[in-house]
């Protein structure tokens, strides 16, 4: 009897543990792992992230470790300190090339060239062709371009730029999309009310905010038209509107409103979304980038993010239209919580799951957009090396097939990886998918 009770208790405890383990995200992970293509895409993404982080240790003309005159140096690590202004190079490293140093011992990276290293003696070399190098380790395995830059080093450098463009641009788009889509879905057309005074001041304040943010700063925007300047103008507009509404709140304490009017925020935001969606993003980019005086990689990332939020906003809106009528939201309202608190602490966190799918596909789209812009010569600066910039250089050397094939394969594989991840997330997050 004792052993039977003990065995029954163990069985019950095991069932309880199994049910506890079957949380939502564990089920999502289980469904995701059934998609072998998505799993392998995730593993390849880990490799790309590793290359992006440690790319300077994989391709660099500076040694990882070297010993000169009985002194030990780690040049690759020191270049980070120099870039941050925390250290300086000694005169021997400034006046003499790294390959001409007299090493007692040295360990070079896998590719002993950076993306910007010029090997003028081996320019326009095809892969595995005869090259003038001092040892086999210095061979340009994937060839060089017309300036002697190593193609393999350029591909490694392009991984970092591609992931930065995709992640940062979608980060900007995610913030905007969640905010606008959340307001549209949670408040709708009948949940947000405002006094007549607040409505009038906001209607009059918007033109003034645009004037102070963009009109007064028009010369700065045209002469120093980096994306940061445009972001600063947008910040001025938002700050002006926040201060205006704060002043309105103070006035309403002394003059309480007699009647509240509903604000159709859903219609306003969705019409704005439809307007931006109706205009191809590339056309907007081609119209904005020529205005900028000097285009940097940061400018490209921010602009792509500013025009890529519409899909995320639609996903968040549709999810919040469902969530706002659930029991726990109604319970929070009945307890007297402020709408803003319910929106930020209870509604938004439970509406972010579909955003993961949009982000995965959006990263692929951002990488392709940057490559297309750089291929046209209007993307990142010429001194930067990305896959799109390598394709741009290949246009002037049509017979040099390796300048187009390898960057093209890199772009294709990376975009495919993120698309497969998006497809895997779509299936994993679908509750109708079988366990």
N, C-alpha and C positions, 0 to 999 in steps of 0.2 A: 504493500500500500504506500509506504514511504517513497520507494523508488518510482512508483507510478506518478505520485504527486510531484516529485522532483523533475521527472522527465516532462510532465505536462507544463510545469512552470518554465522550464527551459524553452519549450516549444513556443509558449506564449511570448516570452521575452524576445525570442528570435523573430517572431512575426511582427512584434512592435518595432524592433530595430529596422526590419526591412521596410515597414511602412514609413518610418521616420526618414530613412534614406531616400525614399521616393519623393524628394522635394521637387519643386518645379524645375529648378535649374539642373538637377540631376537627371530628370527626364529629358530635358532639352539636350544635355550632353550625350545621353544615351542615343537619342534619335540622330544627333549630329554625327556620332561615330559610325553609324550605319552607312553613311555616305562616304565611301572610300576616297572618292575624288576630292571631296571637301577636306577630309582629314589630311591627305597628302598635300593639298594646297596650303593648309595651315602649317605643316612642317616646312614646306618650302618658304613660307612667309617668315618663319623663325630664322631660316638661313639668311634671307634678305635683310632682316633686322640686324642680325649679327654682322653682316657685311657693312651695313650702313653705320653701325656704331664703331666698329673696329676697322673701317676701311683704310685709315691712315697707317695701320700696322700691316695691312695686306699689300698696299701699293704706295710706295713712297721712295723718293730718291735719297732720303735720309736713312741712315741705319737704325735698326731697333736698338742695337747695342754696339758699342765700339770702344776700343782702348787705344789711346794715343798718348805717347810719352808717359807711360805708366799711370795714366789717369783714365778712369772709366766714365763713359758718357752714355746717356740714353736720349739721343736727339729727337726721336719721334715724340716721346713724352714731353721733352722740353719745349717743343714747338707749341704745345697747348699753353704753357706758362707764358711764352713770348707773346702769343696772340692775345692773352688776357692782360698783358702789361705787367706781369708779375716777375718777369726775368728778361735778360738780354743775352744775345749771342756774343760769344767771344770773338775777337778780331780775326782769329785764325779760321773761323767758320764763315765769317762774312766775306773775307777777301779770297778764299779758296773754295773751289767747288768740292762737293762732298766726294765725288769719285776720284779727286786728285789728292785727297788726304792720305797721309802715311800712317796706315793702321797697323797696330801690333796684332789685333784680332778684331773681327767685325762680323756682325750678323745683319744681313740685309732682309727686308721684307720679301714676300713671295714674288712680288713684281717690283723690281728696283727702280721704278719710275713713278712719279706722281702724274696726275692727269694733265698738268701744265708743263711738265718737263719737256724741253725741246732737245731732240737728238738730230741735229742738222745733217749728220753724216749718214743717217738711216731714214731719211724722209721718203714717203711714198713706197714703203716696203710692204710687199704682200706677206700673208702668214706663211711661216716656215720657209721663207726665201733666204738667200744668202745675205748676211748682214755683217757690217763692220763693228763687231763688239769684242771686248777684251776677254770675255769668258762666256760660257754657255748660259750662265745664270742671267746675263744681261740681254738675252735674246728677246725680241719683240714677237711673242708667240702668235698674236693676232694681227700683227702688222702695225704700220704707223700711217699718219695722215700726211698732208703736204708740208706741215711744219715739223714733222718728226715726233709728234706726240703719240704715245703708246695707246693703242686702241683698248687693250685689256684694262689698263689703268683708268681710261675714260669710262669704261663700262662699270667699274667698281665705284668710281665717283658718282656716276649717274644713278646708282641705287640709292644713295643718300638723298640726292635732290628729288628723285621720284617719290620716295616715301615722305619726305618733308612736305612736298607740294600736296600730296594726297591727304596726309593726316592733318596738317595745319589748316588747309583750305576747308576741309570738311569739319574741322573743329569750329571755325568761324561760322560756317553754314549751319551747324548743329545748334549753336547758341541762338542764332537769329530764328531758325525754324522752330525750335522748341518754345521760345518766348511768344512769337506771333501765333503759331499754330495752337499753343496752349490757351492763349487768351480767346482766340476765336472759338475753340471747341468748348471751353469751360463756361464762358460767360454767354456765348451765343448772341442772339439779337434782343434778348429780353431779360438777361440777368445782371446787366451793368447799367446802373442808373446814375444820373448826374443832374446837378442843379443847372438852372438857366445861366447863372453867373459863370459857372465853370465852363459850360459849353461855349459861351460867347468869348471868354478870355482865351480858351484854347483855339478857337477858330481864328481870332485876331492874332494870337501869339505864334501860330505856325509860320505865317509869312515873315514875321519879325525874326523868329529863330533862324529861318533859312537865310534871311538877309545878313544877320550877324555871323552865321556859320560859314556861308559861302560868298555872299555879296561883298562883304567887307574884306574878305580874304581872297578875293578873286585873283589879285596880282600874285600872291604867294602860291596859289594853287596852279597858276599857269607857268610861273617861272621855276618854282621848286615843287612841281606837281608829283611828288612821290605818293604812294598809297598811304603813308603815315600822315601826310598832310590832309588827305581826304578823310581819314579816320578821325583826325583831330577836329575837323569841321563837323563831322557827324556827332562827335562827343559834345561839342559846343551847342549844337541844336538840342540834343537830349538834356543837357544840363540846364539850358534855358527853359525848356518845357517843365522839367522837374521843379525848378525854382518858382515858375509861374503857378503851378498847381499847389505848391506849398503855401504861397501867398494867398491863393484862393481859399485854402482850408482855414487860414487865420481869419479871412474876411467872413467866411461862413459862420464862424463862432459868434461874431458880433451881429451878423445879419443872417439868421437862420433861413434857409430856403423854404418857401411855402409849398413848392411842388417839385417833384423829381421827374426827369424825362429819361426814357430808355435810350441807350446808345447802341445802334446795330453794329457792334464791332466785328461780328462774324461776316457780314456782307462787305464791310469796308476792307478787311484783311483778305478775304477770298477774292474780291475784285482786283486788289493789288497783285495777288498771286497769279491770277489769270492773265493779267497784263504782262507780267514778267515771263510767264510761261509761253505766251504767244510769240514773244520775240526770241529767236535763237540766241543762246548764250554766246556763241562765237561772234555774232554780229555786235553784241554789246562789248565784248572784249576788244574787238577790232576798232570800235569807236572810242573806247576809253584809253587804251594803251598808247596810241599816238599823242594824246594830250599830255601824258607824263613826260617831264623833261628827261629824266634818267630812270629807266626801268630796272628794278632789281628783282631778285627771286622772291623777296618778301612781298613786293608789289603784286606780282603774279598770283601768289598764294592768297593774299587778302581779297583781290578782285574776284578770283574764282569763287571764294567763299561767299562774297557779298551777293553774287548772282545765283548761287547754287542751293539756296535754302528752301525753295518752294516745295520740293518733294517731301522734305522732312516736315514742313509745316502742315502739309495735307495729311500725312500719317498721324502726327500728334493730334490734329484736330479731330480726325475720325475716331481715334481711340478715346479722346476725352468726351466726345459726344455720347459714348457708351458708358464711360466711367462716372460721369457727373450725376447719373440717376441711380447709382448703386446704393446699397443699404448703408455702407460705412460713410459715404459722403453725406447722405441724409441724416445719419446719426450725428455727424460733426456739426451740421447746420443746426440741428435741434438743440445741441449743447451750447449754442451761441458763439461758436468760433467765427472769427472774421473771414469773409470770402477769400481775402488774400492769403491767409494762413492755410485754409483748406486747399487752395490752389497750389501753393508751393510745397506743402508738407505731405499732402495726402493724394492729390490728383496727379500732379506731374510725375512723381517717382514711379507710379504704376502705369504710366503711359509711354515709357521710354523703350519698351521691348521692341516694337516694330522699327524703331529708329536704327537699331543695329543693322537691319537689312539694308536700309537706305544708305547708311554710311559705307557699308562694304561696296555697294555698286557705285556710290559717289566717289570713293577714292579712286576706283578704276577710271571713272570719267574724268577726274581732275588730272590724273597722270597723262591720259591721252590728250587732254586739252593743252597741257603745258608742252607736250612733245610737238603737237601741231603748231602752236604759236612759235616755238623755237625753230621748227622746221621752216616757217615763213620768215624767220629772222627778226621777229618783233617780241619774242618772249624774254628770256633771261639775258643778261649782258653777254657780250661776245667772249669776255675773259672766263666766264663760267663754262664748265664742261658738263653737259647733260646729254641724254640719249637723243633728244630732239635737236640739240645743237650739233651733235655728230652727224645726224642726217642732213642738216643744213649744209655742213661742210662737204658731204658726199655729193651734193648737187653740182658742185664745181669740178668734181672728179668722177665722171660717170663710169669710166672704165675701172675704177678702183672699187670693185664689188664689196670688198670686206668693210668698207666704211659705211655701207648701208645695210648689209646683211646682219651683222652682229648687233648693232643698236636696234634694228627692227625686230630681231628675235627677242631681245631683252624686253622691249615694250610689249610685244605680243604675249610673252609668257607672264609678265607681271599683271597685265590687265586680265588675262585668263584666270590667274590665281584668285584675284579679288572677285571676279564674277562667279567662280565656283564656290568661294566662301559665301557670297551672298545667296547663291542657290541653296547651299547647305543650311544656312541659317533660316531661309524661308521654309524649308521642309522641317527643320528641327523645332521652330517656333509655332508651327501649325498644329493646333491641338487635335486636328482630325487625323494626324499621322499616327499610325499604329506604333505601339511600343515594341 
